Amino acid sequence: MFMPLRGIGDDARRVIDLTGDGQVTLQTHKDNTDTDAGALAGALDTGRCEAWTGVGFVPRESFEWLYLWLSCRLANPLMRMNVEPAARDSGLVAPMFPTTAMATTRGGDLAYLTIRAAEPGPDGTKRYEVGVIGHGPGAEELAHRVAEEVRVWDRDHRNRRVRFELSDTPVASDPEAGRFVLDRPHHPVTVIWQ
């Protein structure tokens, strides 16, 4: 199989350094102009707020459908937050996984997913609760918004199948029904929870 060589300028990623020393970075698509690196400078220096959801996962259960739901529902897309061990160990951040979490921003506010141990399931199975940690002047509102979307997904869509459609004339988005039309250059993609 032929794989064309790609130059440095072909990298679709954009990295935003939240700490100034690379300890915590956001990795987003270079076309994401809604994430303002300047406004986020110092966000982690502000106090943090936590919003716990009551939504549980068992070990090794995938978060992929929750991530897709949040990507469809939030105004600014989810992006990967990379964390160096020193930033986690110092308590600066508490990512969902040892070195990563999914995050979103709004102006100078940052909210990212985290987990904590929860009560075991009825059969004694270990469980974890999803939470959201926010930083920035409006972080509390953003963290609670993300937490509410986690609860909506769990309550109304977690046990539904997801279907993708490529249609020249897609049906309009209906977020409350779990249907989202993602505008793409050639063909829109419709994501449907059914």
N, C-alpha and C positions, 0 to 999 in steps of 0.2 A: 504494500500500500504506500502511495506517495504522500509524504507529509511536507507541506511547504515550510520553508524557513520563515521564522517570524522575527522581526526586529524588535528592539526595545520599545519603540513607539507603538507597537501593536498590543501592548498589555492593556486589557480592559479594566484592570483594577485601579483604584485610587485608594491610597492609604492616608489616614488622618491620625496624627500622633496626638493623643489626648494628654500625655504627661510631659512632652518635650524631650523625653529621653528614650522613647520607644518601649516603655514598660507596658503601656496599654494603648492599643491602636484599633481603629475601625477600618475594616476593609470593605469598600463599597464599589459599585460600578462607576467608571469615570464619567458616565453620563448623568449620574445622580447629582444634580445641582441643588437639590433641596437640603443637602447636608452641608452646613456652613462651618468649616474648620475654624475660622476666626471666632465665631460666636461660641464654639464649644471649648475654646482655650480656657482652662481653669475650672471647667464644670466639675471635675473630680475633687477640686479643692472645697467645694460647697458641701454642706451636710448631705447625708443621704436619707432617703425615705424608703420604706419597704411596704409593699402591698402583697399580701399572701392571698392565694386564690381558692384554696380548698380543693384544687384539682390535683389528683394523684396519678402517678405513673409507677409501674413496677420496674425493677432493674432490667436493662436491655430493651425496654420498650422504645420504639422509635418516636421521635418528636416531629417527624417530617410533616405530618398533616396539620399539626398545630402551627408549625412554621409557615406553611402555605396559607392557612387561614389568616394569620397575622399579616402576612405579606399582602394579602388581598384587602384586608380591612383597615390597615393603618395608613395614614396620609403619607408618611415617609416609609420607604421599604425597609424590611429587615436587612441588617448587614452583620457581618461577622466581627465580633470584638475579640481581638487576640490579647492575651494577658501573659506577661512574664511571671514566673513563679514568685519572684520577690514582691511584685505588686499584690499578688493574692495573699502571700504569707504575711505581709505587713497589715493586711486588712483594708487596703485602699479600695479593692474591689472584691466581690464574692461571685465569680462567674459560675454558671450552671455546671460546667465541666472544668477540670483542672486548669486548662489554658485557653478556653474559649467560651463564648456565650453569644447568643443572638441579641442584637440591640437595635433600637430605633432612636431617632432624634427629632427634635422640633426646636428650631432656633438654637438657643444655648442650653437646651435640656437634653439629657441622655436618660434612656430607660433600657435596662437589659434584664434578661431572664436569669433566674437562679433557682436552686432547689434546696430543700432541707428534708431531713428524715421526717416521716409522718407515721401515724399509727399503723401498725401492720394490718393487712387485709383480714377478712373473716377467717381465712384459712391459714393465717400466720405469715403470709407472704410479705416480704419487705416492700415498703412503699416510700415514695418521695413526693413531696408537695411542690408544685411550681409556684414561684413568686416572681415579683418584679422589683428591681432596685432602681431608684431614680436619683439623679443629681442635676443641679441647676436651679435657677430661680422659679421655674414652673414645674419642677420635677414631680411634685406630689400629684398634680392633676394628670400629667402624662403617665406616671406609673399606674395610677388607678384606672386610667383609660385602657392601658394594655392589659392589666389584670382583668378588667371586665370582659374584654374580648376573649381572653383565655377561658373564662367561665362560660361565655356564650357558646364558644366552640365545643366545650365539654358537654354542656347541657343539650344543645340543639343539633350539633353536627358531628360529634366524635364517632358515633356509631353508624354514620352514613358513608356510602361509597362516594368517591370523587371521580368525575368523568371530565375529560378534556375534549373540546371540539375545535376544529379548524373550519370555519365557515366564511364564505365571502360576504354573507349578510347575517351576522349573528343577531340573536334576540337580544334586546337591551339588558343591561345589568340590572339585577334585583338583589342587592346585598342581603336584605332581610330574608330572602328565600334561599340564600347561599349560591347565587349565580353572579359571576364576575366576568366582564369582558375586558381582557387585557389588550390594549392597543399595541399593535406591532407594525413595523414598516410595511410588510407585505400581506400578512393575513392576521387578523385579530385571533387571539386564543381565548376561548371561553372555558372557564373553570366552573364546574357545577357539582355541588354537594346534593346527592339524591338519596 
